[in-house]
Amino acid sequence: MPKAIRLLAPLALTWLATPAPGADPAPPVLAPATIARFYEQAAAFAAQRSGIALDLPGRIPPPAPGQHLTAWADPALNRRRHAAISFDTTPDCHGAHYCSLGAVTVSPAAPQPMRDLHGMLITRRLPDGTLFTPEHAMADTFPAQLQWREGSLTYTVTWSGLPPQRAEAILAAVRRSAGALPG
């Protein structure tokens, strides 16, 4: 094979694999939220402590092969009209930033657009009013997040390590999977 073709072949394959502008990419693949150990217990605890009939996601981004998730509802964060469940990579993580992969939070606070270190708005308002913030680094790394209002409550879903070009679609699919859980 001529050298020029060998050098250009990866570029041509990338171009062929890239969807056309406006084309619908494949829908995100999600896993049942119950793949996280103790999800039902964490959801029931958060609902009981917050006093809210929570509309939590039934599906989440799948863990990496061989990775196991544990759901955690921190008693300090789950209180009247506030609920928080983290999805952690170790059973003893308890929502710590370095080992938590994602989270779902609910509170009466208004959605908060984010700005970078230079004051530039990095959160985008989507056509349905949802706020999307891509994963970004400042003094620390902030996971991709989606925020929306349901009645007087703000729901926030955050998840680390999503493919940047698919993060918005993945988090939107997580949101669409929400359904009231008993609690």
PLY file of the C-alpha trace (Angstrom):
ply
format ascii 1.0
element vertex 183
property float x
property float y
property float z
element edge 182
property int vertex1
property int vertex2
end_header
0.00 0.00 0.00
1.46 3.42 -0.89
2.66 5.50 2.07
0.22 8.38 1.35
-2.77 6.02 1.52
-1.53 4.49 4.78
-1.22 7.96 6.31
-4.63 9.16 5.09
-6.56 5.95 5.80
-7.23 6.76 9.52
-8.56 10.20 8.54
-10.86 8.72 5.91
-12.17 6.12 8.36
-12.83 8.84 10.96
-14.68 10.89 8.36
-16.76 7.86 7.31
-17.59 7.02 10.94
-18.68 10.60 11.77
-22.44 11.10 11.48
-23.60 13.72 9.01
-24.63 17.06 10.54
-28.21 16.78 11.70
-28.16 12.98 11.61
-29.55 11.25 14.66
-26.75 9.34 16.40
-27.52 6.02 18.03
-29.49 6.43 21.26
-27.39 6.25 24.43
-27.00 2.86 26.04
-28.00 3.01 29.69
-28.02 0.45 32.48
-30.76 -0.07 35.07
-30.07 2.17 38.07
-30.42 -0.95 40.20
-27.05 -2.07 38.82
-25.72 0.12 41.66
-25.84 -1.92 44.85
-28.31 -0.50 47.42
-30.00 1.88 44.93
-33.52 1.00 46.12
-32.50 1.45 49.76
-30.76 4.76 49.03
-33.80 6.02 47.08
-36.20 5.01 49.87
-33.96 6.63 52.51
-33.67 9.86 50.49
-37.45 9.99 49.91
-38.20 9.34 53.59
-35.68 11.91 54.90
-36.56 14.61 52.35
-40.33 14.16 52.52
-40.45 14.36 48.71
-42.10 11.90 46.32
-38.88 11.64 44.31
-38.92 11.26 40.54
-35.54 9.51 40.32
-33.89 8.02 37.21
-34.49 4.37 36.53
-31.44 4.17 34.24
-27.86 5.44 34.51
-24.71 5.39 32.38
-23.25 1.88 32.56
-20.12 1.34 34.63
-16.87 0.38 32.93
-16.34 -3.36 32.43
-15.45 -4.93 35.76
-16.45 -1.79 37.68
-19.11 -2.08 40.39
-21.24 0.81 41.64
-22.69 1.41 45.08
-25.49 3.92 45.70
-25.11 6.08 48.80
-27.56 8.47 50.44
-25.65 10.68 52.88
-27.76 11.39 56.00
-26.33 14.93 56.20
-27.45 15.74 52.64
-30.85 14.05 52.84
-33.03 16.30 54.94
-36.31 18.19 54.59
-36.86 18.97 50.88
-33.27 17.94 49.97
-32.25 14.57 48.54
-28.91 13.30 47.23
-27.80 9.90 45.99
-24.25 9.32 44.80
-23.06 6.48 42.59
-19.68 5.41 43.89
-16.95 3.14 42.56
-16.13 1.69 45.99
-18.47 0.65 48.82
-16.72 2.95 51.32
-16.61 6.06 49.10
-19.69 7.71 50.65
-19.91 10.33 47.90
-16.30 11.57 48.11
-15.27 13.39 44.93
-12.33 11.13 44.06
-14.36 7.91 43.96
-17.88 9.08 43.11
-18.84 8.60 39.47
-22.19 10.39 39.48
-25.03 11.77 41.56
-28.67 12.74 41.54
-29.69 15.64 43.76
-33.01 17.34 44.43
-33.50 20.65 46.23
-35.72 23.74 46.24
-32.76 25.90 45.09
-32.93 27.39 41.59
-30.78 25.81 38.86
-27.31 27.34 38.81
-25.55 28.10 35.51
-21.77 27.68 35.77
-18.99 29.99 34.64
-15.35 29.17 33.94
-12.34 30.82 35.61
-12.59 33.74 33.19
-16.25 34.37 33.95
-17.48 32.91 30.65
-20.82 31.11 30.89
-20.29 27.42 30.10
-23.83 26.22 30.87
-26.22 26.03 27.92
-29.99 26.38 28.15
-31.60 23.68 26.00
-34.86 24.25 24.09
-36.92 22.56 26.85
-35.42 24.85 29.54
-33.04 22.21 30.88
-29.52 23.44 31.72
-26.55 21.41 30.46
-22.99 21.98 31.63
-20.22 19.92 29.99
-17.50 18.28 32.06
-14.77 20.85 32.61
-11.67 21.55 34.66
-10.96 24.61 36.75
-9.10 24.15 40.06
-10.78 20.73 40.06
-12.70 18.67 37.51
-16.46 19.14 37.42
-18.57 16.34 35.89
-21.10 16.94 33.13
-24.45 17.91 34.60
-28.06 18.39 33.62
-30.45 20.51 35.72
-34.22 20.92 35.39
-37.18 22.09 37.42
-40.14 19.95 38.38
-42.62 22.08 40.25
-40.73 23.86 43.02
-37.75 21.47 42.93
-34.51 21.41 40.95
-33.22 18.00 39.88
-29.52 17.71 39.02
-27.81 14.69 37.48
-24.01 14.72 37.30
-21.74 12.07 35.79
-17.97 11.95 35.29
-16.09 10.55 32.32
-18.84 10.66 29.70
-17.73 11.07 26.07
-17.83 14.87 25.58
-19.73 14.67 22.28
-22.41 12.39 23.85
-22.66 13.69 27.43
-25.72 15.87 26.79
-27.62 13.04 25.06
-26.67 10.52 27.75
-27.78 12.76 30.62
-30.99 13.66 28.76
-31.71 9.91 28.45
-31.08 9.50 32.19
-33.61 12.29 32.81
-36.20 10.66 30.54
-35.86 7.42 32.55
-37.14 9.10 35.72
-40.22 7.69 37.41
-41.59 8.02 40.91
-40.09 5.42 43.20
-41.95 4.21 46.27
-40.60 5.76 49.42
0 1
1 2
2 3
3 4
4 5
5 6
6 7
7 8
8 9
9 10
10 11
11 12
12 13
13 14
14 15
15 16
16 17
17 18
18 19
19 20
20 21
21 22
22 23
23 24
24 25
25 26
26 27
27 28
28 29
29 30
30 31
31 32
32 33
33 34
34 35
35 36
36 37
37 38
38 39
39 40
40 41
41 42
42 43
43 44
44 45
45 46
46 47
47 48
48 49
49 50
50 51
51 52
52 53
53 54
54 55
55 56
56 57
57 58
58 59
59 60
60 61
61 62
62 63
63 64
64 65
65 66
66 67
67 68
68 69
69 70
70 71
71 72
72 73
73 74
74 75
75 76
76 77
77 78
78 79
79 80
80 81
81 82
82 83
83 84
84 85
85 86
86 87
87 88
88 89
89 90
90 91
91 92
92 93
93 94
94 95
95 96
96 97
97 98
98 99
99 100
100 101
101 102
102 103
103 104
104 105
105 106
106 107
107 108
108 109
109 110
110 111
111 112
112 113
113 114
114 115
115 116
116 117
117 118
118 119
119 120
120 121
121 122
122 123
123 124
124 125
125 126
126 127
127 128
128 129
129 130
130 131
131 132
132 133
133 134
134 135
135 136
136 137
137 138
138 139
139 140
140 141
141 142
142 143
143 144
144 145
145 146
146 147
147 148
148 149
149 150
150 151
151 152
152 153
153 154
154 155
155 156
156 157
157 158
158 159
159 160
160 161
161 162
162 163
163 164
164 165
165 166
166 167
167 168
168 169
169 170
170 171
171 172
172 173
173 174
174 175
175 176
176 177
177 178
178 179
179 180
180 181
181 182
